[in-house]
Amino acid sequence: MPSYSLNLDNEVIYALNVHIKPKEERPRFKCPECGNRMVFVECERKINHFRHYNISNCEFESEPETEEHYYAKDVVENIFANFASTSQATIHYGKELPVVDNELNIKKYPDVYLEIPSLGKKIAVEVQYTNYDIRTFRNKILFYAFRNITAIYLFFGEQFQKRFKENNNIYLLKDIEKEIFYKNSLPVHGGYLIYDKNNDPYIEVPQFKPKYKKGNYDYCLALPYDRYVEIACCKTRFIKEFNPVIVKLNDWLYSNCFKQVPMIPLRDLCKHRSTSYQFSDGKIKRYKEVCSICKKFVRWLPKTEAIALGLDDGKSC
């Protein structure tokens, strides 16, 4: 349930701010991701939202929006507003500000975005309530990383940090949680968003280790490595460290704005499954197909395909 869309002037419009009177002509909206038409849906039981006018497989359609999710974005935006008011540098920030790749004509809309031009810092914060396929997370994180944007993920809700049984320290982690809090294999800062009794936001940054199927730690170390991975370690159940880092959200965000993400070979992570077309203005004017994430060259696009895709009008030489 997307909470916002774009009007025909490419301005971000929030569903909470839309009020349409009976018999009033409904304004036109479009999807920030695919550009197709969207309509406003006014609800009594759920929060007001937008949806695609026609059935669509666009990723933006699956973005959930609850009052908790909307409130969390406001919390982050207010923290960035405080940064801006106390800093001497010029700071641009806001919810759903577009991250634009002009070369590939691709836009991403992080939940909250902050940019400090004088320092060359760009931060995209994603407030994550729903779990997706790991490829969806990886593609978005790498999209930011290849454009020198620091990605920060705040997880909350029942789908994440799920206990195997109540009142124990064994957890069933989602793939994205394993990548961030166990393997440390993605260029991203992540943590769990929690609130205290006064509703003040904090962040918990735990480390997990796999639960051993049998035997103790010494028994597992005595196994050959391949047997250790295959037999000793459980692939689905994890144990949380006893003293995870818990700090105020504003302190954690501020420190991560100026902290480097884990140094990971990005090219090895990108699988080049999503491609886009880029115009090449050389001796021969033509289009090339490149990876949408890392911009790696895939192939030159034949003129007939460029015409069929509407990229070329067929008149250029």
N, C-alpha and C positions, 0 to 999 in steps of 0.2 A: 504494500500500500504506500506508494510514494506520497510524501507530505508536501511536495512542491513540484512545480513545472515551470515552463517558460511561456511568456505571452509572445505575441507576434513581434514585439520589439526586443526579444531576447532578454527580458527582465525576469528575474526569479520571483515567482508568485507562490506564497505559502497558502496551503489549504485553510489554515486557521484564520487567515485574513480575508478569505473570499466570502462575501455575503450577497447572494442572488435573491432578489425578491420574486414572488410569483408573477408569471407572465413577462418577466423581464428577459430581454434577449441575452442569452448566455455568451460570454466572451470565449474566444478561441484560445486554446492552449496547445503546446507541443512538448514532446519528450526531449529532455536535455541530452539523452543518449543517442536515440535513433532519429529524432526529428519528426516522427509521426505525430498525428493528432492525439491529444489527450482530453479527457472530460473531467469535470469536477463532480465528486460524489459526496453528497451531504448525508451523514449518518446520525442515527440516534444512539445506537448501541456501541458503535466503534467511532474512532476519531475520523474527522473529515479527511478526505484524501483525493488523489487523482488516479485515473486508470487510462489505459490506451482505448481509443475509440473502437478499434478493431482488435481481434485476438492477435497477440504478439508474443514472440519469444524473447523480447528484449530483456536484458538483465535488470534494467531499471524497474521493470514491473514487479520483480520479486523483492525489491527493497521494502522491508517492513517499517512501519512507523507507528509507534505507540507513544502514549503520553510520557512514559519513562525515557524512551529514546529521545524524544523531542526535548525533554527537560535536561538530559545529559548534554546534548549539544549546546543548549543555552548556558550550562555551567562552564563548559570549555570556552565558549565565546566570551563570557564575562571575564574569565581569567586572562584571555588574550587582550581584552579591552583594558584591563588593569596594567598589563605589560605596556601597552601603547601609551597610557596616560602617565606612566612613570619613567618612560624611556626618552632619551634625547633624540634617538634615531626615528626616522619615519617608518611606521609599521602599518601595513595593510592587513586586514583580517576580516573574517566574516563567515557565516554559514553558507555552504554551497557556492562559494566563489569558484569559477571555472579554472581548471588547469588545462591550458591550451597548447597543443602541439601544432603549430601553424603549418609545418612542412607536410604532415600527414593528415591535417584537418581533423584531429581527434580531440575531444574534450572529455575530461573527467571532473566530477563534482564531489570532492571530499566533503565529509560532514562539516568540518570546520577547517579553514585554511588560513595560514599566517605567512607573511612574506616581509623580510627586512632587506630592502634593496641595497642599502649601504654595506651590509655585511654579506650579501649574497646568500642569505639563508631563506629556505622555503620549507614549510612544515605542513604536512597534510595529516589531519587527525580523523580517524574513522571510529565511530562509536558502534561497536558490533554487538547486536542482540541475537542475530540468527546465524546459524552455521551454514556454510556453503561447501561445495566441492573444493578441495585444496587447490585445484588449478585456477579457480576464480580468485582466491586470495593471492596466490603466487603471481598471477598476471598483473593484478592491480599494484602489488608491492613493487614488482620489478618495473612496471611502467613509471612509478615515482622515482625509483632508484636510478634508472638510466637517464633521468632528467634532473638529477641532483636535488631531489626533493626528499626530505626526511619523512618517513612514514611512521606514524604512531597509532597503535591499535589499542582501544579500550574495550575489554570484553565484560559483559554483564548479562545476567539472565540465567534461567534454569538450564540452558543447553550447554553452558561452559562450566568447567571445574566441577564436573558431576561426580559425586561419590558413588563408589561401587556398592557400598552398604552404608546405612546411616551410622553415625558415631564411630567411624573408623577413618584411617588415613590413606585409604586406597581409592584411587580415582580412575575413571574411564575418560581419557582425554580424546578430544577431536584431533583430526590430523593437523590443523593449524596450531593447536596448542602444543602438540608434540614438536612441531618445527621451531616454535619460538621459545618454549620453556624447558625443553629437554635437549633437542639437537642444536639449537642456536644456529640454524642453517639459512635464515633469511635476513636480509638487510632491513630490519625493522625493530622499533622499540615497542614492547607490549606489556600490558598489565591488566589486572582485574579491577574494575571500578566498584568501590564499596562506599557506603555512607555510615557515619556514626549515629549516635542517638540524636544529635542535634542536626542531622541531615547535612553535615559537612562532608565534602567528597574526599576520599582517600584512594590511594592506588596500592594494590598488593602485587608484588613481583616475586613469585615463588620460583623454585627450581624443582624439577621432578626427576626421579630416577626410576628405572623399571623395577617392578616387583620380581623377585626370584621365584621360580616355580617350586624349587625344592632346595633343601640344603641351606647352609649359611654362606656368608660372604667368602670365607676362606675356601669352602668347597667349590664355589663358582670360579674363583681365581685359579684353582688348580686345573680347571678344564682347558683343553686347547681352545683357541679363539673361536674357530668355527663351531665347535660344540657349545662354547659359552653362549654365543649368540642364538644358536638353534635350540638348545635345551634349557639353559639356565634362566634366560631372561624371558619374562612374559611380555608379549607384544601389545597387549591391550590394557593392562593394569599398571598403574604408576603410583609411587609413593611420594608425597610432598615432604620437602624438608621441614624441620620442626620450627624454624624461626625465619619465615619469609620476610622480605623487606616490605614494610608498610609505611608509607609517607603521605603527606598531604598532596593532593592532586596538583595544586598550583606549583609547589616546589619541584615535583617530579617533572611536570611539563616544562618548566623553565630550564631545568638542568638538561633535559633531552633536546631542547631547542638548539643547544650549543654543543651537544655531545655527538661524536661520530657513531654511526650505526656500525654493527659488526662488519669487518672487512672480509667480504666473501667474493670469490670470482663470479661476477654476475653473468658472464657469457655462458658459463657452464650450467647455470640455472634455467636460462631461457630455452624453451623447446621450439620456438618459432611456429607455433600452431595457428596464430592469428596474423593475417597479413593485411597490408594496406597498399595503396598506390601513390607513388610520388612522381611528380613531373621533373624531368631532367632537361634543363635548358642548355644543352651543349651544342656541338656541331649538328647533331641529329636530335631534333626535338621529339622526345618520346617519353613514355612512362615506364617506370620500373616497379616491380613488386618487392616490397620490403616487409620485414617483421614489424608488426604494430607495437611491439614492446621494446625491442632493442635496436630497431631500424637496420638490422642486418640485411644485406642485399640477397634476394632470392632469385630473381630472373628479370630479364627485360620482357616487357609486355608487348606481344605482337599488336600491330596496328588494328587488325580486325577485332581483337578482343577489346582494345581500348574503345573502339567505336561502339561495340555491342554493350559495353558497360556505361556508355554515355560520357566517357572521359574525353573523347576526341570527336570533333564534328566531321572528321574526314576531309577537311579542306586544307589543313596544314600539310606542309611538305615533310 
